[in-house]
Amino acid sequence: MKRTNARRVKETYFYGEHLTIDAMRDREDLPCCISIINNFPQLPEIEFHISKVVHVTTKSGLERILKSEGFRGFKGGFLGHDPHLLWWGLAIEDADIQIAEDRFLEKKALQKSMQEPFLTKFTTSPAFQMDKSRYGNFKFTFSLGDMLQKYREQICGGDGPVMRVYGTTVYKQEIMYTVIVHSPSVTEFDQYPDLNECGNDAVCIFNNNNIVWRAQALSETHYFKPVTHDERPHIIEAEEIVHLQGRAVVWDHVNVAFHVPQGQTLRLDKKSLIQNLTACEAADPFIGRWCANKNLRRPCTCCPCTLPEAQSIVAQLKVEERPEQTS
């Protein structure tokens, strides 16, 4: 199905499915059709086990979160009545990439001792750019386990949250897989498959407070391809692609959407919020909170800050929250 989202961007979405790129490869109605059907060389079976999630916001969003000491859901979902959702991405750190590379080498029985690092040459999409974001300058990073525990206590009345396959959203160059988290007392998401019942070959599953993501498209632009040579069959090398230098291709990622009913707040104390707050650079294109003032070219609190400005704001908040030293 197709629609125009709140940011006035056209998207194609599939309810209750995490469709693989292979399953979409021959669909000519998709906006990223050209990117998908071309036979770009990819690294298969790269599996990330991610234990942290990140919520990115603008300066005005930061002020609102600190004032309310927590996170509220905003309208935006696949259902007609637009449930209130709180969106988080996966926080993928350098160590996660290295562990995924080691896991891949072990699975393929390749010689880890002789292997030079190669995965970072492919992980170039926005999903791996922790130092910048298209959604704002301020990042809250928490462990997924802690967020689920808070959600259990405050939204689920002590019961375990339910995690479901919410859908696949396809843009011109981006594929977003969404997992929805909701209280077991909420029945409006019952038509979506339980994430825990997905097979081991699913795009993503939940295991031991980790999102296990089987990435299919790591690069936003193509510069390298994975190769092996006859003289070194157990070693993977990243070989430069001359004819595809800088060619934009489709990339995929996973988001986690917490259902926070209207009028409720998923609360975290202000100290914890500030401790887990960092500044980041505003990526291009910046698609953070839409503001009518932008059309008039007027400054507003929704517009991106420069990185030094954002870093200064975060540093000041941490100083203010630090307890006074007693002599």
Secondary structure, DSSP 8 states (H G I E B T S, - for coil): -EEE-TTS-EEEEEET----HHHHTT-TTSTTHHHHHS-----TTEEEEE-EEEEEE-HHHHHHHHHHTEE--EE--SSTT--EEEEEEE---HHHHHHHHHHHHHHTT--GGG----GGGT--SGGG-TTEESS-SEEEEEEHHHHHHHHHHHTSTTS--EEEEEEEEE-SSEEEEEEEEE-TT--TTTTS-BGGGS-TTSSEEEETTEEEEEES---SEE-EEEEEETTEEEEEEEEE-STTTTEE--EEEEEEEEE--TT--EE--HHHHHHTEEE-EE-SS---S--GGGGGT---TTS---HHHHHHHHHHHHHHHS-----
